[in-house]
Amino acid sequence: MARPASRLAAAIAAAVPALCAAALDVPGLAKDVSPCDDFYAYANRHWLETTAIPDDKPRWGTFDAIARRNKDILQASLAAASAANPFPPGSNRHKVVAYYASGMDEAAIARAGLEPLAPLFAAIDAVKAPEDLPAALATLHRHGIAAGFSLAVRQDARDSRRYLAQFQPGGLGLPDRDYYFRDDERSKSQREAYSAHVAATFRLAGETDSSAARLADAVMAIEAELARSQMTNVERRDPEKTYNLRATAQLAREAPGLDWKAYFAAAGAPDLAEINVTQPVAATALAKLAAGRPAADWRAYLRWQVLRASATKLPRAFEEAHFDFYQRTLTGVRQMPPRNERVIEAISGNYGSEPLAQALGELFVGEAFPPEAKRRALELVGHVKAALRERLEKLDWMAEPTRKAALDKLDRMAVKIGYPDRWRDFSTAEVGAKPFAANWLAANAFEFRRSLARLGKPVDRGEWWMSPHIVNAYYGATLNEIVFPAGILQPPYFDPKADDALNFGGIGMIIGHEIMHGFDDRGRRYDADGNLREWWTPADRQRYQERAQAIVAQYDAYAGIDGLNVNGKLTLGENIADLGGIQIAYLGLQRALAGKPREPIDGFTPEQRYFLAFAQAWRSRYRPELERLRLLTDGHSPPRYRVQGPLANLPEFGKAFSCPVDARALRAEHERVNLW
């Protein structure tokens, strides 16, 4: 199986050399643009002007090219195994191959129709009065459908040694709660399109035109009320606001109208004693709606939640309707991706967080992540962490008690590279020879059982929340860890054979970025053990907040599409991580270069290559619809500002390119922000 995947990986890399090769795109530099005026344009303008976004993508850039390459490697392995599943029955790989094969069997999906959803619809049809609602909600939640809210199990933010149940609001079909209330013409048009989509899906499920319209109205009314009670995306960034420990009896008193005891029993946690209610106002509003809304409205809402969540696993008409609104309308995508890619995405989820995604990761790492890559990546992490340690030791605005705690947190920050030391065991997941939607529900049911079973057990500090084939990385605050899946440890971000400047400008900056998340405006509130507590002196906290506010103001001024600007408060954590990441990765490069020859390559010094690799790693084109969506909802700034914003504060960048003090690409010295 390794041979066909390896051939395919080489073919994909050859097809997109500027994005999937560890080399600077020197011919593509805009020589008529000064790097001291607009460095993002200098590094990327030729590519931006000559590269088309594929019709089946909302954006195209380095992340997306690597993701396509990773998916094609997976597809080759899965396709080869699907004909005659060669893996031991019950093994992770046997199950994920069977899962993939069921997704590729469109004839079987068509024959099954909505039958795999019948048990969920039966539970919904049983809702005749408010007292029937808890059982129906629990049935949907046990199968991975977050109607109204979800019941999750996470580490206790104030005691990271234990797991804690969490109430998390959800159940909205639009991208964000504010989409229900904005009164600009585009937002109104999108709400109308969403309502029409809901009605169209009900018609596909067998409703008449008139009944589908009534059901869609009921869905919109309930979702709007749920949205009204939920926090904004900026409010949700405050971990203090989303930590509200309650005894379950106290929750019942504060949120009357829903029989919480009956719900927990039906969900499989009859003895649950306490829960973190991440948004108490939302819990109270949900319970009030449970008692006040007619049962028929709830049946409509719950049925819609099932259809929406399962649409990509149902017959083609449902999948196309889902695509038409969520991709074509909201993000501007023109056509559906190939079937094999859609199935891999359905199994993976957005961030590789779907139940069997890690089984895909097992297939991937054997093809694309040799042992020497892990060793080299660990060396890079060591240099970048050491660079931050040196910065912290010399930081002039931080008092000794805070400095000591910060150094302790950095020293104890765990590092996970490539893939887990122990793969998750999916042997009890009832996935196999059944329709795609049935396998999806079985995988979700497995994950819900696994999640609840963690209550009362020691925290598994070796667990990964992202599959190894995903092009991403993360910092886990409650575990105080940085995690880099094999999927992102690929060219051009990382190549064990590339020169230091390219690796530090690519993956080194991302390593620095994730480390700095431990010290951004959210991460800094967690201590070395992963506990949410105040470990900063009041004066240091004030000085930090003043500097952070300057970053908010800097990014608030960056213009996006349709008259929208970057939201400096929403993107603050990512912007802090970008600024600190580029700083400490640069210092990590200096450590790695110590005692080595520093001859220019392609006419550029190591420092220049470092900044060019960084800028070209973030080259990306967005469709206008996606850029608008992300400006309104995403915690990341647009790619051009992820380059321009940090570099504007870096004198090291100006020095590397001999920029004058008044260069457009640099902020005035008195305006520059320096947290770390």
C-alpha positions in Angstrom: 0.0 0.0 0.0 2.9 2.4 0.5 3.9 2.3 -3.1 0.8 3.8 -4.8 0.5 6.5 -2.2 4.1 7.5 -2.6 3.8 7.8 -6.3 0.7 10.0 -5.9 2.4 12.2 -3.3 5.2 12.8 -5.8 2.8 13.6 -8.5 0.9 16.2 -6.4 4.2 17.8 -5.3 5.2 18.1 -8.9 1.9 19.7 -9.9 2.2 22.6 -7.3 6.0 23.1 -6.9 5.6 26.7 -5.6 3.4 25.5 -2.7 4.5 21.9 -1.9 8.3 22.2 -2.2 10.7 23.4 0.4 12.2 26.2 -1.8 11.6 30.0 -2.0 9.6 31.1 -5.0 12.4 33.5 -6.1 11.2 33.9 -9.7 7.8 35.0 -8.3 9.1 37.9 -6.3 7.6 41.3 -7.3 10.9 43.1 -8.1 9.0 46.3 -8.8 7.8 46.4 -5.2 10.1 47.4 -2.4 10.1 44.9 0.5 10.2 47.9 2.8 6.9 49.2 1.4 4.7 46.0 1.2 6.5 42.8 2.1 3.5 40.6 1.5 3.1 41.9 -2.1 6.9 41.7 -2.7 6.9 38.1 -1.7 3.6 37.0 -3.2 2.1 39.5 -5.7 3.0 37.5 -8.8 1.5 34.3 -7.3 -1.6 36.2 -6.2 -2.2 37.7 -9.6 -1.6 34.4 -11.6 -3.2 31.8 -9.3 -6.8 30.9 -9.6 -8.8 29.5 -6.8 -10.0 26.0 -7.8 -13.8 25.9 -8.4 -14.3 23.5 -5.6 -12.5 25.6 -2.9 -13.4 28.8 -1.1 -9.7 29.7 -0.9 -6.3 28.5 -2.2 -3.0 28.8 -0.5 -0.2 26.9 1.1 -2.4 25.3 3.8 -4.8 24.1 1.1 -2.2 22.7 -1.2 -0.7 20.6 1.6 -4.1 19.5 2.7 -4.9 18.4 -0.9 -1.7 16.5 -1.0 -2.4 14.9 2.3 -5.9 13.9 1.3 -4.7 12.4 -2.0 -2.1 10.3 -0.1 -5.0 9.1 2.2 -7.3 8.5 -0.8 -4.7 6.3 -2.5 -4.3 4.1 0.6 -8.1 3.9 1.2 -8.9 3.1 -2.4 -6.3 0.3 -2.5 -7.7 -1.2 0.8 -11.4 -0.8 0.0 -11.5 -3.5 -2.6 -10.5 -6.2 -0.1 -10.0 -4.8 3.4 -6.6 -6.3 4.3 -6.6 -5.1 8.0 -7.5 -7.3 10.9 -11.3 -7.1 11.7 -11.9 -4.8 14.6 -8.7 -2.9 14.1 -8.8 0.9 13.7 -7.6 0.7 10.1 -10.2 -2.0 9.2 -13.0 0.2 10.6 -11.9 3.4 8.8 -11.5 1.6 5.5 -15.0 0.2 5.9 -16.3 3.6 6.9 -14.7 5.2 3.8 -16.0 2.4 1.5 -19.6 3.1 2.8 -19.1 6.8 2.0 -18.0 6.0 -1.5 -21.0 3.6 -2.2 -23.5 6.2 -3.4 -25.9 3.5 -4.7 -26.2 2.1 -1.2 -26.6 5.6 0.3 -29.4 6.2 -2.2 -31.1 2.9 -1.4 -30.9 3.6 2.4 -32.4 7.1 2.0 -33.4 8.4 5.4 -33.8 5.0 7.0 -30.6 5.3 9.1 -32.1 8.3 10.8 -35.4 6.5 11.7 -34.5 5.9 15.4 -33.8 9.6 15.8 -37.0 10.6 14.1 -38.9 8.2 16.3 -37.5 9.9 19.4 -38.4 13.3 18.0 -42.0 12.2 17.1 -42.4 11.1 20.7 -42.2 14.7 21.9 -45.8 15.6 22.7 -45.2 17.8 25.8 -42.3 19.6 27.5 -41.6 16.5 29.7 -40.8 14.5 26.6 -38.1 16.8 25.4 -35.2 15.7 27.6 -35.3 12.1 26.2 -35.3 13.4 22.6 -32.4 15.8 23.3 -30.4 13.1 24.9 -31.0 10.7 22.0 -29.7 13.3 19.5 -26.7 14.3 21.7 -25.7 10.6 22.2 -25.5 10.5 18.4 -23.4 13.6 17.9 -26.1 16.1 17.0 -25.8 19.2 19.2 -29.5 20.3 19.2 -29.9 23.3 21.6 -26.7 22.4 23.4 -24.2 19.7 23.8 -23.0 17.7 26.8 -19.2 17.4 26.6 -16.5 16.2 29.0 -13.3 18.2 29.2 -10.6 18.9 31.7 -11.7 21.1 34.6 -10.2 24.4 33.9 -9.6 25.1 37.6 -8.4 21.6 38.4 -6.7 20.1 35.3 -6.2 16.8 37.1 -9.8 15.8 36.6 -12.5 15.7 33.9 -15.7 17.7 34.2 -19.0 17.6 32.3 -19.8 20.8 30.4 -23.0 22.4 29.1 -22.1 24.1 25.8 -24.7 26.1 23.9 -25.2 25.2 20.2 -27.9 24.2 17.8 -27.6 27.2 15.4 -27.6 26.6 11.6 -26.1 30.0 10.7 -22.3 30.6 11.3 -22.6 32.8 14.4 -25.3 34.1 16.7 -25.0 37.7 15.3 -26.1 36.4 11.8 -29.6 36.2 13.2 -29.7 39.9 14.1 -27.5 42.0 11.7 -29.7 44.3 9.7 -27.5 45.0 6.7 -28.8 43.8 3.3 -26.3 41.0 2.9 -27.2 39.6 6.3 -30.9 39.8 5.6 -30.3 38.0 2.3 -28.4 35.3 3.9 -31.1 34.7 6.5 -33.7 34.5 3.8 -31.4 32.0 1.9 -31.0 30.0 5.1 -34.8 29.8 5.7 -35.3 28.8 2.1 -32.7 26.1 2.5 -34.4 24.7 5.6 -37.7 24.6 3.8 -36.1 22.9 0.7 -34.5 20.3 2.9 -37.8 19.5 4.6 -39.4 19.1 1.1 -36.7 16.6 0.2 -37.6 14.7 3.4 -41.2 14.4 2.2 -43.0 17.5 3.4 -45.4 19.5 1.2 -44.5 23.1 0.2 -46.9 24.6 2.8 -45.8 22.3 5.7 -42.1 22.8 4.8 -42.6 26.6 5.0 -44.3 26.3 8.4 -41.6 24.0 9.7 -38.9 26.4 8.5 -40.6 29.3 10.3 -40.6 27.3 13.5 -36.9 26.5 13.1 -35.9 30.1 12.5 -37.9 31.2 15.6 -36.3 28.8 17.9 -32.8 29.3 16.6 -33.2 33.1 16.9 -34.2 32.8 20.5 -31.3 30.5 21.3 -28.9 32.8 19.5 -30.3 35.8 21.5 -29.2 34.2 24.7 -25.7 33.1 23.6 -22.5 35.0 24.1 -20.8 36.9 21.3 -17.7 35.4 19.8 -15.6 38.0 21.6 -17.3 37.3 25.0 -16.6 33.6 24.6 -12.9 34.3 24.5 -12.8 35.1 28.2 -12.2 31.8 30.1 -13.4 33.4 33.3 -16.9 34.1 31.8 -17.2 30.5 30.5 -16.3 28.8 33.8 -19.4 28.5 35.9 -19.3 25.4 38.1 -22.8 24.3 39.2 -24.2 21.3 41.1 -26.7 19.7 38.8 -29.4 20.5 41.4 -28.4 24.2 41.2 -28.6 24.1 37.4 -32.1 22.8 37.7 -33.1 25.7 40.0 -31.4 28.3 37.8 -32.8 27.0 34.6 -36.3 25.7 35.3 -38.5 24.4 32.5 -36.3 21.5 31.3 -36.1 18.3 33.5 -32.3 18.2 33.8 -32.3 15.1 35.9 -34.3 13.3 33.3 -32.0 14.6 30.6 -28.8 13.4 32.4 -30.3 10.0 33.0 -31.3 9.6 29.4 -27.9 10.8 28.2 -26.2 8.1 30.3 -25.0 10.1 33.3 -27.7 9.6 35.9 -25.4 10.3 38.8 -23.8 13.4 37.5 -23.3 15.7 40.4 -21.7 18.8 38.9 -21.2 20.5 35.6 -19.6 23.6 34.1 -22.3 25.7 32.6 -20.3 27.6 30.1 -23.1 30.1 29.5 -25.7 30.3 32.3 -27.9 32.8 30.5 -28.1 30.4 27.5 -29.0 27.5 29.8 -31.8 29.4 31.4 -33.2 30.6 28.1 -33.1 27.1 26.6 -35.0 25.7 29.6 -37.6 28.5 29.3 -38.0 27.7 25.6 -38.4 24.0 26.4 -41.4 24.8 28.6 -42.8 27.6 26.5 -42.6 26.6 22.9 -45.2 24.2 21.4 -44.1 20.6 21.0 -44.7 20.8 17.3 -42.2 23.6 17.0 -39.6 21.5 18.9 -40.3 18.6 16.7 -39.6 20.8 13.6 -36.4 22.2 15.2 -35.0 18.8 16.2 -35.8 17.2 12.9 -34.0 20.0 11.2 -31.0 19.6 13.4 -30.8 15.9 12.4 -31.2 16.6 8.7 -28.6 19.5 8.8 -26.0 17.5 10.7 -26.4 14.4 8.5 -26.9 16.0 5.1 -23.4 15.1 3.8 -24.0 11.4 4.5 -27.4 11.2 2.9 -28.5 10.8 -0.8 -27.1 13.2 -3.3 -30.1 15.6 -3.3 -29.6 16.4 0.4 -25.8 16.8 0.0 -26.3 19.1 -2.9 -28.8 21.3 -1.0 -26.4 21.5 2.0 -23.6 22.4 -0.4 -25.7 25.1 -2.1 -26.2 27.1 1.1 -23.2 26.3 3.3 -20.6 26.4 0.5 -22.0 28.3 -2.5 -23.9 31.0 -0.6 -21.7 31.4 2.4 -18.3 30.9 1.0 -18.6 31.3 -2.8 -17.5 27.8 -3.8 -18.7 27.0 -7.3 -18.7 23.2 -7.5 -18.6 20.3 -5.1 -15.2 18.7 -4.5 -14.7 15.1 -5.8 -16.6 12.4 -3.9 -13.4 10.8 -2.4 -12.4 14.2 -0.9 -15.9 14.8 0.5 -15.9 11.5 2.2 -12.5 12.0 3.8 -13.6 15.4 5.0 -16.8 13.9 6.5 -14.8 11.3 8.4 -12.2 13.9 9.5 -14.2 16.9 10.4 -12.9 20.5 10.3 -9.9 20.0 12.5 -9.6 16.2 12.5 -11.8 16.0 15.6 -14.5 13.6 14.3 -14.6 10.3 16.1 -12.6 8.1 13.6 -10.4 10.8 12.3 -7.3 9.5 14.1 -7.7 6.2 12.3 -7.1 8.1 9.1 -4.1 9.5 10.8 -2.7 6.0 11.3 -2.8 5.4 7.6 -1.2 8.8 6.8 1.8 8.8 9.0 3.2 5.6 7.6 3.3 7.3 4.2 4.4 10.8 5.0 6.3 11.2 8.3 9.6 9.3 8.6 11.3 9.1 12.0 14.0 11.6 11.0 11.3 14.2 10.5 10.3 13.9 14.1 13.9 14.3 15.4 14.5 17.4 13.3 11.2 19.0 14.3 12.1 18.4 18.0 15.4 20.2 17.4 13.5 23.2 16.0 11.2 23.3 19.0 14.2 23.2 21.3 15.7 26.2 19.7 12.5 28.2 19.7 11.6 27.4 23.3 15.2 28.4 24.4 14.8 31.7 22.6 11.7 32.5 24.5 13.4 31.6 27.7 16.1 34.1 27.0 13.5 36.8 26.2 11.7 36.1 29.5 14.8 36.2 31.5 15.6 39.7 30.2 12.1 41.2 29.8 12.2 44.7 31.3 8.6 45.1 32.2 8.0 41.9 34.1 8.5 41.5 37.9 10.4 38.6 39.3 7.4 36.6 40.7 5.6 36.7 37.3 8.9 36.0 35.5 9.6 32.9 37.6 6.1 31.5 37.1 6.3 32.2 33.3 9.6 30.4 33.0 8.2 27.5 35.0 5.3 27.3 32.6 7.5 27.4 29.5 9.9 24.8 30.9 7.0 22.4 31.7 5.2 23.0 28.4 4.8 19.5 26.8 5.7 18.9 23.2 3.8 16.4 20.9 5.2 15.9 17.4 3.8 13.9 14.5 1.4 11.4 16.0 0.3 10.0 19.4 2.5 7.6 21.3 -0.6 5.4 21.7 -3.4 5.3 19.1 -7.0 5.7 20.3 -8.8 2.3 20.4 -11.9 2.3 18.2 -12.6 -1.5 18.6 -16.0 -0.9 20.2 -17.2 1.5 17.6 -19.9 -0.3 15.7 -18.7 0.8 12.3 -18.7 -1.7 9.4 -20.9 -2.9 6.5 -23.8 -0.5 6.8 -24.9 2.7 5.1 -22.7 5.8 5.4 -25.1 7.7 7.7 -25.5 4.7 9.9 -21.7 4.4 10.3 -21.5 8.1 11.1 -24.1 7.8 13.8 -22.3 4.7 15.2 -19.0 6.6 15.3 -20.7 9.5 17.1 -22.3 7.2 19.6 -18.9 5.6 20.3 -17.3 9.0 20.9 -20.1 10.1 23.3 -19.8 6.9 25.3 -16.0 7.3 25.4 -16.3 10.9 26.5 -18.7 10.2 29.4 -16.6 7.2 30.5 -13.8 9.6 31.3 -15.7 11.1 34.2 -14.0 10.1 37.5 -10.9 8.8 35.7 -7.4 10.3 35.7 -6.7 12.8 32.9 -5.0 11.2 29.9 -2.2 13.6 29.2 -1.2 11.7 26.1 -4.4 12.2 24.3 -4.5 14.2 21.0 -7.5 16.4 20.0 -6.4 16.6 16.4 -5.7 13.8 13.9 -2.1 13.5 12.6 -3.1 14.1 8.9 -4.5 17.6 9.6 -2.7 20.7 8.3 -2.8 22.6 11.6 -1.3 22.8 15.1 -2.6 23.8 18.5 -1.8 24.8 22.1 -3.7 23.0 24.8 -4.1 25.4 27.8 -5.3 22.8 30.3 -2.5 20.4 29.4 0.0 23.1 28.8 1.2 21.5 25.6 2.0 22.3 22.0 1.0 19.8 19.4 2.2 19.6 15.8 0.5 16.9 13.6 2.5 15.2 10.9 0.0 16.8 8.4 1.6 20.3 8.9 5.1 19.0 9.2 5.3 18.9 5.4 7.0 21.0 2.7 7.1 24.0 2.3 6.5 24.5 6.1 9.0 21.8 7.0 11.6 19.7 5.3 14.3 17.9 7.3 16.7 18.5 4.3 16.0 22.2 3.9 18.2 25.0 5.2 17.6 26.4 8.6 16.2 29.7 7.3 13.4 28.0 5.4 12.4 25.7 8.3 12.4 28.4 10.9 10.5 30.8 8.6 7.9 28.1 7.9 7.3 25.6 10.7 9.6 27.5 13.2 7.3 30.5 13.2 4.3 28.2 13.7 6.1 26.5 16.6 6.7 29.9 18.0 3.1 30.9 17.4 1.8 27.9 19.4 4.2 28.4 22.2 3.1 32.0 22.4 -0.5 30.9 22.7 0.5 29.8 26.2 1.2 33.5 26.9 -1.5 35.3 24.8 -4.4 37.1 26.4 -6.2 33.8 27.1 -3.4 31.3 27.5 -1.5 33.5 30.0 -4.4 33.0 32.5 -3.5 29.2 32.8 -0.6 28.2 35.0 2.1 25.6 34.4 -0.3 22.8 35.5 -3.0 24.0 33.1 -5.2 25.5 35.8 -7.1 28.7 35.3 -5.8 31.0 38.1 -4.3 34.4 38.5 -0.5 34.0 38.7 0.4 37.5 37.5 1.2 40.4 39.8 -1.4 43.2 39.4 1.2 45.6 38.0 2.4 43.0 35.4 -1.2 42.2 34.5 -1.8 46.0 33.9 1.3 46.4 31.8 0.4 43.3 29.7 -3.1 44.6 29.1 -1.8 48.0 28.0 0.4 46.3 25.4 -2.3 44.0 24.3 -4.7 46.9 23.8 -2.1 48.5 21.4 -2.3 45.3 19.3 -6.1 45.5 19.3 -5.9 49.1 18.0 -3.3 48.1 15.3 -5.4 45.4 13.9 -8.7 47.3 14.2 -7.3 49.7 11.6 -6.8 47.0 9.0 -9.5 47.1 6.2 -11.1 44.0 4.8 -13.9 43.5 2.3 -17.4 45.2 2.1 -16.3 48.0 4.4 -15.5 45.5 7.2 -12.3 45.8 9.3 -10.4 43.2 11.2 -11.9 42.8 14.7 -8.9 43.4 16.9 -10.6 42.0 20.0 -11.7 38.8 18.3 -8.3 38.2 16.7 -6.2 39.4 19.7 -5.0 35.9 20.8 -3.9 35.0 17.3 -2.3 38.3 16.6 -0.3 38.1 19.9 0.8 34.6 18.9 1.8 35.8 15.4 3.9 38.7 16.7 5.6 36.6 19.5 6.0 33.6 17.2 7.9 35.5 14.5 10.1 37.1 17.1 11.2 33.9 18.9 11.5 31.9 15.8 13.9 34.5 14.5 16.0 34.2 17.6 15.7 30.4 17.3 17.2 30.7 13.9 20.1 32.7 15.3 20.8 30.0 17.8 20.7 27.3 15.1 23.1 29.3 12.8 25.7 29.9 15.6 29.0 28.6 14.3 27.7 27.7 10.9 28.6 29.3 7.5 26.2 32.1 6.6 26.6 32.4 2.9 23.7 33.8 0.9 21.5 31.4 -1.1 19.7 32.6 -4.2 21.2 36.0 -3.4 19.5 36.3 0.0 21.0 36.2 3.5 19.6 33.6 6.0 17.6 36.4 7.7 16.1 37.5 4.4 15.3 33.9 3.5 13.7 33.5 6.9 11.3 36.4 6.4 10.6 35.4 2.7 9.8 31.9 3.8 7.4 33.2 6.4 5.6 35.5 4.0 5.3 32.9 1.2 4.0 30.3 3.7 1.0 32.6 4.3 0.2 33.3 0.6 -3.4 32.7 0.1 -6.4 33.8 -2.0 -9.9 34.0 -0.5 -13.3 34.2 -2.3 -15.0 37.5 -1.3 -17.8 35.5 0.5 -15.3 33.6 2.6 -13.3 36.7 3.5 -16.5 38.4 4.7 -17.5 35.3 6.7 -14.1 35.1 8.4 -13.9 38.8 9.2 -17.2 38.4 11.1 -16.5 35.1 12.8 -12.9 33.9 12.8 -10.3 34.6 15.4 -7.5 34.8 12.8 -6.7 37.9 10.8 -6.6 37.6 7.0 -3.3 36.2 5.7 -1.9 39.4 4.4 -2.2 41.0 7.8 -0.7 37.9 9.5 2.4 38.9 7.6 2.2 42.7 7.6 1.0 43.1 11.1 3.8 41.3 13.0 6.6 42.6 10.7 5.5 46.2 11.2 6.7 45.9 14.8 10.0 44.1 14.1 13.2 46.1 13.8 14.9 42.8 12.9 12.9 42.7 9.7 13.9 46.3 8.8 17.5 45.5 9.4 17.4 42.4 7.2 16.2 44.4 4.2 18.1 47.7 5.1 14.8 49.6 5.3 14.8 53.3 6.2 13.3 54.2 9.6 10.3 55.7 7.9 9.6 52.7 5.7 5.9 52.0 5.0 6.2 48.4 6.1 7.4 49.4 9.5 5.4 51.3 12.2 7.0 54.4 13.7 9.3 53.3 16.5 7.1 54.9 19.2 4.1 52.9 17.9 5.7 49.5 17.8 4.4 46.9 20.1 6.7 44.5 21.9 5.1 42.1 24.4 7.9 39.6 24.5 
